[in-house]
Amino acid sequence: MKLAVGLVLLFLGFARLSWGQAKDSTSVVSEGETAPALSTNTYAVLGATPQQEAFVRSQIQTMRPAVLPLRVVFVPHWKYIDNTRVFHLHVPTGYTSALFTHLPSRTVFIDADRYFDHSLGYWLAHELGHLVTNSAKEDDAERAAKEFRRRLKDPLKGELHGSTSEVLGESANRK
């Protein structure tokens, strides 16, 4: 019994010492300083070469989608095939896919082995269309992608066309 009481007092003594180390404030930000706000305009490009990353970022910046992906992931072909299986991607017979979007995580996967500079913007517009419409339907994504592709063809004229929300107003009203 004396041993048990002694151990309890010993542990309570250590607990008391640890309380003395705490300040009134547990904030690591000093007074007058604020934590940086999280930006909704940032996304990660993973697995890409510096040239691929710069190209993807410039394409997305030119398209100016209302909803950005959280991640754009370049993966080797074997991993791309595995991801299509894991995410239950259904590609019609006779078609192939070099990009796909996982809507819940807002991630665009790109098959790095089948990546082409000139066609990437065209197909990336389609994937961004899925994100903007928040729809897995190909028709909805294509409708939104048309505006993005116009912006890619002529970035200056892209500002003269209606905004993405105006273009998508039709599909939003049908739901």
Secondary structure as UniProt FT lines:
FT   HELIX           2..19
FT   TURN            20..21
FT   TURN            31..32
FT   TURN            40..41
FT   STRAND          44..46
FT   HELIX           50..63
FT   STRAND          71..75
FT   HELIX           77..86
FT   TURN            87..88
FT   TURN            93..94
FT   STRAND          99..102
FT   TURN            103..106
FT   STRAND          107..111
FT   HELIX           112..114
FT   HELIX           117..133
FT   HELIX           138..153
FT   HELIX           155..158
FT   TURN            159..160
FT   HELIX           164..167
FT   HELIX           169..174
//
